[in-house]
Amino acid sequence: MVDLFDWKRFFTNIPQIVAYLPVTLKIVFYATLFGVILALLVAVIRIKKIPILHQAAGIYVSFMRGTPMLVQLLVVFYGIPILMQQLFNINVNRWDKIIFVYITYILNQGAFLSEIFRCSILAVPTGQLEAAYSVGLTQFQAFRRIILPQAVRVAVPSFGSDFIGLFQNTSLAFLIGVVDIMGRAKTIGTATKHVLEAYVFIAILFIIISLLVKGAFYLLDKKLAYGR
Amino acid sequence: MGFNSIYFYDSLRSGIQYLPNTFQLTFIPIVIALILGTVIAVIRVYRIPFLAPLLVVLITLYQGIPLVVALMIYHLLFIAEFNDFAAALHLDTSMADINLIWIGIFALSLQATCYMEESIKGAFFSVDKGQYEAGYSVGLTKLQTLRRIIIPQVIPVALPMLTNNIVGAIKGSSIVMVIGITEVLAGSVIPSSKTYAFFEGYIAAALIYWIFTILVEKIAARIEKRGDKYRRNLV
C-alpha cells in the first residue's frame, strides 16, 4: 500500500492536473451555451408541432436519450470526418479533437435540455396563456412575460441535475484522446507509472465541483421561489 | 470512405453476441441497488441516528464522482492489491481467476445505489404521514406498517423513476469498456479492428442500445398502466 499511494506524489500532481481544468470548463461552457440555443429551437418545434421537423426532432431526442454518451462521442468522432469528406470534400484530419467533443456535448445537451424546457413550458397551465391573450398581450409578449418566468422556475431543479451530469460526462472526453484533467492523469500515469493519486485527486475535484454546483442551484431555486 | 452495410451487419452481429454481458452489467447492479437503496431510504425516512446522517454524506459525496473515475480507481486497486488480499484470507484464487466484469458490476452497483436511493426516498416522502399514524393506531408494528401500508403505496410512485434508473444503468454499462470488459460497445467494434470500419461499428452499437432502451421504456409503460388500475382516486 505504501508504494501504491503516496501523499508527496499526490500533492505534486495537483498543479499539473488543475492546469487542465479550463479544458473541462470550456466543454461545459460551450455545451451549455449552444445546447440551450439548440434546445430552445427543438422545444419550440416540438411544442408547435411543425410538420416533418417535429418528427425529426422526436427521433433526434429519442436517439440522444436512448444511447450512451460514450457511443455518441465515438459516433461523432468517427462519423463527422466521413460526413465532411462525402458532402463537402473537406478533410478534417487536422481538426483539434476537442471540436468533436464540443459537437457531441452540444448535440447531447440540446436533446436533454429540450425535454426539460418542453416539459416546463407545458407545465404552465393553459389558462395563463389565455389570460395573457385576454388582456391584449401578443403571442411573444405572453410567452416572455407570463409563460417564461413560470417555466424557468419549474426548469431550474432539472437543469441543475442535468448540469452536474454534464460535468461528470466531460470525464469521457479523454477516451478520444483529448487532454483534459482525465487525459492529463493518463499521461502522468504513463510518465511516472503511478496514476492512483491522480485519479483520487480528480475524484475529489469532481466532488467539490458537484457540491458547488448543487449549492449554487439550491440558492437559485430559493431565490426564484417568490410568492410561494 | 463511406458507409459499408456489410461491415455494419458484421458489427451488429458481433455486438448482439455480447448482449448477455450488458444484461449482467445492467440488471445485477439494478437488483443490488434496489435492495441497498430501499434499506438506506428506510434508514433515512426513519432518521435512524448516526447511520442516517453518515449515509447522507457518503451518498452525496459519492454521487459527485464520475463513473469512469471510480472505475479506474477500483481497477487500479484490484490489480495492485488483489493477490495480497487473497493471500491474507488464505484464498486459493489469483487475479487471473476473477472475471473483470465483476469490477464493472461493483462500480455500477455503487453508482446505481446512490441514484436508486434518491428516487426511493422521494417516493417514500410522497406517502402521507397520516398513513403511518393510521397504521400505528390500529395496532400494527413499525415493520408491519411499512410492509402492508407504506411500501404498496411507494411502489407505483417509484416505478417511473425505476425505469429512468434502468435506462441510466444500460447507458452507464457502456463505460466499463475502458477497463477492458467486452460488452455491446466493445463487441461491436471487434470486426472493425480488422476492417477499420469503426464508424459502422459504433453505429451498430448505438442501434443496439437504442432498441434496448426503447424496449425497456415500452415494457415499463405497460407495467405502469397495469398498476394504475389498482390506484383509486379518492379525490
Contacts between the chains, C-beta under 8 A, distances in Angstrom:
chain1	res1	chain2	res2	distance
A	1	B	81	7.5
A	4	B	76	7.9
A	4	B	77	7.7
A	4	B	80	5.1
A	4	B	81	7.3
A	62	B	210	7.6
A	62	B	214	7.3
A	63	B	206	7.5
A	63	B	210	6.1
A	65	B	167	7.8
A	65	B	213	7.7
A	66	B	167	7.5
A	66	B	209	6.6
A	66	B	210	4.4
A	66	B	213	4.1
A	66	B	214	5.9
A	67	B	171	7.2
A	67	B	206	4.7
A	67	B	209	4.7
A	67	B	210	5.3
A	67	B	213	7.5
A	68	B	170	7.7
A	68	B	171	4.0
A	68	B	172	7.4
A	68	B	173	7.9
A	68	B	174	3.9
A	68	B	175	7.3
A	68	B	185	7.3
A	68	B	209	6.0
A	69	B	171	7.0
A	70	B	174	5.0
A	70	B	175	5.8
A	70	B	177	7.3
A	70	B	185	6.8
A	71	B	174	5.9
A	71	B	185	6.1
A	71	B	202	6.2
A	71	B	205	5.4
A	71	B	206	4.9
A	71	B	209	6.1
A	72	B	206	7.3
A	74	B	185	7.9
A	74	B	198	7.6
A	74	B	202	4.5
A	74	B	205	8.0
A	75	B	199	7.3
A	75	B	202	4.7
A	75	B	203	6.1
A	75	B	206	5.7
A	78	B	198	4.7
A	78	B	199	4.1
A	78	B	202	5.9
A	79	B	199	5.3
A	79	B	202	7.7
A	79	B	203	7.5
A	81	B	1	7.7
A	82	B	1	5.1
A	82	B	2	6.8
A	82	B	3	7.5
A	82	B	199	5.7
A	85	B	1	5.6
A	86	B	1	7.2
A	86	B	2	6.4
A	164	B	64	7.9
A	168	B	64	8.0
A	168	B	65	8.0
A	168	B	66	4.0
A	168	B	67	7.6
A	169	B	66	7.4
A	171	B	66	4.1
A	171	B	68	4.9
A	171	B	69	6.0
A	172	B	68	6.2
A	172	B	175	7.3
A	175	B	68	8.0
A	175	B	178	6.5
A	182	B	68	7.0
A	182	B	69	7.4
A	195	B	72	7.8
A	195	B	76	6.7
A	196	B	73	6.8
A	196	B	76	5.0
A	196	B	77	7.5
A	196	B	80	7.8
A	199	B	69	5.7
A	199	B	72	5.0
A	199	B	73	5.0
A	199	B	76	7.0
A	200	B	73	6.6
A	202	B	69	5.4
A	203	B	64	8.0
A	203	B	65	4.7
A	203	B	69	5.0
A	203	B	70	7.1
A	203	B	73	6.7
A	206	B	64	5.3
A	206	B	65	5.7
A	206	B	66	5.7
A	206	B	69	6.5
A	207	B	61	5.4
A	207	B	64	3.6
A	207	B	65	6.3
A	208	B	64	7.6
A	209	B	64	7.3
A	210	B	63	6.8
A	210	B	64	3.5
A	211	B	60	7.5
A	211	B	64	6.5
